[in-house]
Amino acid sequence: MKRRDFFKTAAVVGVATVGSSAFGSNVAMREPIDSRTPQKINFPEKRPMITHSNRPPLLEAPRSTFSQVITPNDEFFVRWHLPDIPTFIDTDKYAIRITGNVAKPYELTLKELKEDFEQIEVTAVVQCGGNSRSAFVPITGGVQWGSGAMGCAKWKGVRLKDVLKRAGMKEGSHWVNFNGMEKPAYDKTPDFVRELNLDELNEDVMIAYQMNDEDLPYLNGFPTRLIVPGYYSDSWVKMIKDIVVTKDHTPLFFMDQAYRIAANATHGETPDHLAKMTKPITRMNIKSFIGFPDEGAEVEFQSQLVVRGVAFDGGIGIEKVLISLDNGKTWKEAMLGIDYGRYAYRAFRYSFRPNEKGNLSIMAKAIDHLGQEQPLAKDVPWDRGGYMFNGIDIVTIKIV
Amino acid sequence: MKKLLLILAFCTAMFAQVTKAVEVPYISYEIKMGKGFDEVNANCLMCHSFGYITNQGPQSRAFWKGKVDKMITHFKAPIAKGDAEIIVNYLAKHYGNGK
């Protein structure tokens, strides 16, 4: 891997102005910033991506990635929390420790993982809870992601339930903690430990070692990663080192302080009236995103244009995707691609011939099997962490 | 021989990860110079790149103070009290929104 001595960050553009009141009560949600372009630099096993940080690595995929239903490994977004990620793992010695409130604590090697348990596959979307955070105004704390902190892959591994079963969970077990191998710079900094309630674990929660028929890429968690289909990626712990079963909730920074939203029906709040009660983000809401054409693309008058994109949710499943070419006045149904299961992207495409020159806005809106649909960006509830944005995507192109 | 090479190439592609030492590229994020930069350089860079600063967008002094406090309280960064104030001033000046 080449070293670069200097590097320019993409400028954060399009900062909207807010009201003059202190820290503004004027919530004015907007479309996320999806105009950034990949920097000319390669991280291990990655093609050039939008690089928010190198340490810890924060890599975002550009819009064009989402014209495909399966996200290639080398375009898959990257988000780590702590700076010291092992750069060498001896796969013969690597093992996951399963301990805590169990009768038979044990160490699980990669070989045992691949040979001793039923091997399963699931195609599932993983998305950062803060994906599209740049849509939030007033601007919230956290990485100002565009919409590329998400991806969909076919994961292969074993059921977490089977791995826990071998340890023999004792009576009174309610929680399970996951810790990866990455380390903070200071010993006292809290590790990135995530916790799930045992009630949340279904047959789909797995420990994966393969992604799209290859070993997990280093930056996506080699050699193993927790897969929690339908959930935001904060629960998808990478480079798993420890799994600990407990009776009681463990106080954890990354559960108790970070990745939380208002504990009300809309999970919304305002800067002036922050919700008193919060809860961890868990299941993803419905969302769609246009992968093609790109913002600002020039398309020839009356040529055949095929709009492509992906739609997904937390596991209910996509009923349809609608496209509007007249700023939301009328909507037409897009064609849906192959169904890879309820946790996967559903590709959509919509073909038409632009019959007027000038700017044209293309909007995409997904609707799930229960009839729930995406709101307009301006109607997405604001929250202090900038989580769970799922506004209708708009791409404006030029017909020439 | 060609076949063997192909197989070798394939294996490398499949198992290249972390079984050999991986090197993550170093990026020097462009950051504004000014009073307090030395303290920012000495304290912030230990745990994260300047991307974490430049990427936050323009923010209020209260926001930046909250961030520095969080680094000390929650992430246990050993930032001296005097340095913390200097860092907040630097961030509010160069990455502030005027509030």
Interface residues (C-beta under 8 A of the other chain):
Chain A: M1 K2 R3 R4 D5 F6 F7 K8 T9 V12 V15 A22 F23 I41 N42 F43 P44 E45 T51 H52 S53 N54 R55 P56 P57 L58 L82 P83 I85 P86 T87 F88 I89 D90 T91 S134 I139 G141 G142 V143 Q144 P184 A185 Y186 K188 T189 P190 E214 D215 L216 P217 Y218 L219 F222 P223 F253 Q257
Chain B: A13 M14 F15 A16 Q17 V18 T19 K20 A21 V22 E23 V24 P25 Y26 I27 S28 Y29 E30 M46 C47 H48 S49 G51 Y52 T54 N55 Q56 G57 P58 Q59 S60 A62 F63 G66 K67 H74 F75 K76 A77 P78 K99
